[in-house]
Amino acid sequence: MTFASRISRSPVPFDTERGGEALAGFADFPHALRDVIAGAAGCSPYLADLMRQEEVWIKSAFDDPEAAVAALLSEIPSVSLTALPIALRQCKRRIALLTGLADLAGVWPLETVTETLTGFADAAVQACVTRLVAAEVARGKLPESDDPANAGGMVVLAMGKMGAGELNYSSDIDLICLFDETRFDPDNYHEVRAAFIRVTRKMTAILSDVRDGGYVFRTDLRLRPDASVTPVCLSMEAAERYYESVGRTWERAAYIKARVCAGDQAAGAQFLATLEPFVWRKHLDFAAIQDAHDMRLKIRDHKGLHGLVVLEGHNVKLGRGGIREIEFFTQTRQLIAGGRDRSLRAIGTREGLAALAAANWISKDVANRLYDHYCYLREVEHRLQMINDAQTQVLPHDDAGFARLAAFMGQDVATWRDDMLRRLADVHALTEGFFAPDQPAKDTSEDWGLEVTARWRTYPALRSTRASEIFARLKPDILSRLADAAKPDEALAQFDGFLAGLPAGVQLFSMFEANPQLRSLIVDICATAPALAQYLSRNAGVLDAVIGGSFFADWPGRDALVADLTAALQGNGDYEAQLLTARRWAKEWHFRIGVHFLRGLISSSEAGNQYAELAEAVVAALWPIVVAQFAQKHGAPPGRGGVIVAMGSLGAKQLTARSDLDLIVIYDPQGQDCSDGVRPLQTRAYFARLTQAMVTALTAPMAEGRLYEVDMRLRPSGRQGPVATSLDAFTDYQRTQAWTWEHLALTRARTIAGDRSLQEQIMDFRAKLLQEKSGNEAVLSDVSDMRRRIAAAKTPQSNSDVKLGAGRLQDVTLFAQMIALRCGSPAADIAGQLQAGVADGYLDAGDKAALLAAAVLFETTQTAVRFLTEDGISLTDLGEGARRLILRETQMEGLADLMQAMQTHAAIADGIISRGVSQK
């Protein structure tokens, strides 16, 4: 489409005489286009001068602006080094004229204007480095390169607005120049570096020097590492060492917009990938908020920009409510969560705001309003710069200046001033609360807990000045919340334990400061669940998940968990990194279940089921990773490989917060005697060592802790048997050698990982075996004997013991397993097994209801107690908050009522079980 057909607005000529002079050469052009030309020339002496110089070219460009730009850029690569400075300056004039007119006329939106300016900058830098490197090669200072476009291993990173594709009308360009030292002989390092330094300096001169016909781009190289003492072009290795050791938050923020704009694209991409851990932290990084706020204040101090907004002389970039506020707001939020969510790693401001809204870090309304203001402020910035091609963002100081600017914007002065003030105020309102939230009220009870709080300053988390400063702002609010707990002294003691266990504080305290809901949560945890508080002090990173938008969403289920963890593991090629990722992932989900249970969003039964599904997902997702790692050395698993079978509570899908995992491994080699790998193993040894590798993957203590403790004693022959059993050996053992207790254990068996067909075959065998063994009269006497031996060996710790004792949880569970075995039922849970007894006529409905009620009461209490404390503590020794949670879950009025209910249910269950095991 032609330029004239897309005109949607026009500036008003401020200098009508100059505007009229500009029209002399455009008499035959459409009226709307003439208005744009007159308005542009009448407001901008610079554009008027460009139109005189490039009148012939701009007339042809009006036919198809995009094609005109493309033609200009396509000519640059073929220009010789000697002709390059003049050619680039001419190209700059033409690009500046066309983008200026297209911007003023509304032919191009802001994004197209900035992308066009950036595209020209990319082409100019690429042309300079390739020509200059080629000249160094010709002089023998650099070795020949297979691809001249790669600039002999030199890489130029575009930073800031150029990196984001957002160059403004009279912008300088921020560049970091590097070279890939690995491409060269180490003995030639210094000569190579000197050559690339020359290239960089000559490139800067070509781009920045003002000569006949103007300049190309003011070029700034000061964003490189330690710019005051380092050369203008560094080796990548030197840059990496700098960022790893002393890189600062502002440099992390700068690299959000970093992009390879010239030179060796592959080497540049690898360098940026190497810096990802520096830029994007694995945990939510709320400390970046304070760093960004400090930068804002330093800029305002340096520029004298504090105080209320007065439009005269206001800086639309750095001042209150300006462009930088929006950019800092966007980039800081990206830094906070971008390490966990790759979708937030957008380069551009528009894309960054959209990604934050999509991930629920900000609302869509906030994103839309900020970007609308951003576009408007950038247009004001462009008009200021178009007037005299000056790199300025400062509004005029006099009425004439505002009259010119308003005319340039196509508005009257009063309307423009009102609109500008409204926008600056809205930007400030939307961003300031994020950087400088309202501080909590001062504590009115400073003497309370003084003996405890006095020692806080000695804790590791508060030893740094910065951590102490942040915590000092939080302390009044936290103490106030703790004082409101049911038992303030208990809550304070638990918070003291939490604080004492923290290894560091800046990140966590910054997160608390930015998220008041987390302060409320930590007080709830300390007032109610001591074990969770202790867990948090060792694993504070799990709080990251609370900030995410999906933390309080419905439980996704086993399959979704497996898919999520599998995707997370596939993003890490290194085995150790995969194990660490699995631990971080599992800890967050484990914490999520605990918080939902604490807040009453799920019942104890639902919590038990979720803990089980979480463990199953971890095993199912990790098993292929362990197999693949093992196969690298010893070859693929023989036959159909191995299957992991869940036993005990995991098989019954009911775990507690601290359950270990009862597992066995069954494999089917299908006749293969050994594996086929670099170091092949005999089949039995292969699966034994593979099983041990899996156990190690789950249990090994690492920087992120361990996943689970594993118990494999339920395998055939227990500790005396091999850790992995072949399918043939397993089926034969179960049919001919297994004890009654092993058949009872099989009633809760469930395959959870491995070859699908093998899983189905194992579960089919289990169902058939239970049918074969049903009706065995010896089961009754065996179970009766087992009850006696358990009673003799395991004495209840107190009358509040929910697990041990006649008629309590272990006893009911054993009886339910006996019924399943007697009836040949495939059910693995207590309720299903008891119902099988009713269906078979072995148990009447009343007894089933009584046993199930006892099981529910004891299981509910056990789930709550193991969630609340890490010790085997008596119910009577629990704190007030913990007691309230248990009474909530058991629906009891008081602790005495609960104790009485436990005794009553146990006595009834004991009577039913005793009668049941004596039946013939």
Secondary structure, DSSP 8 states (H G I E B T S, - for coil): --SGGG-------SSHHHHHHHGGGGTTS-HHHHHHHHHHHHH-HHHHHHHHHTHHHHHHHTT-HHHHHHHHHHHGGGS-TTTHHHHHHHHHHHHHHHHHHHHHHTSS-HHHHHHHHHHHHHHHHHHHHHHHHHHHHHTTSS---S-GGGGGGEEEEEEHHHHTT---TT--EEEEEEE-GGGS-GGGHHHHHHHHHHHHHHHHHHHH--BTTB-S--EE-TTSTTTTTS-SEEEHHHHHHHHHHH--HHHHHHHHT-EEEEE-HHHHHHHHHHTHHHHS-SS--THHHHHHHHHHHHHHHHHT--SS--STT-BTTTSTTSHHHHHHHHHHHHHHHTTT-GGG--SSHHHHHHHHHHTTSS-HHHHHHHHHHHHHHHHHHHHHHHHHT----B--SSHHHHHHHHHHTTS-HHHHHHHHHHHHHHHHHHHHHHHS-------S-TTTTHHHHTTGGGSGGG-SHHHHHHHHHHHHHHHHHHHTSSSHHHHHHHHHHHHHH-S--HHHHHHHHH-HHHHHHHHHHHHH-HHHHHHHHH-GGGGHHHHSTTTTS----HHHHHHHHHHHHHT--SHHHHHHHHHHHHHHHHHHHHHHHHTTSS-HHHHHHHHHHHHHHHHHHHHHHHHHHHHHHH-B-STTEEEEEE-HHHHTT---TT--EEEEEEEE-TT--B-BSSS--BHHHHHHHHHHHHHHHHH--BTTB-S--EE-TTSTTGGGS-SEEEHHHHHHHHHHT--HHHHHHHTT-EEEEE-HHHHHHHHHHHHHHHHHHTT-THHHHHHHHHHHHHHHH---SSTT-SSSSTTSHHHHHHHHHHHHHHHT----SHHHHHHHHHHHTSS-HHHHHHHHHHHHHHHHHHHHHHHH-SS---GGGS-HHHHHHHHHHHT-SSHHHHHHHHHHHHHHHHHHHHHHHT--
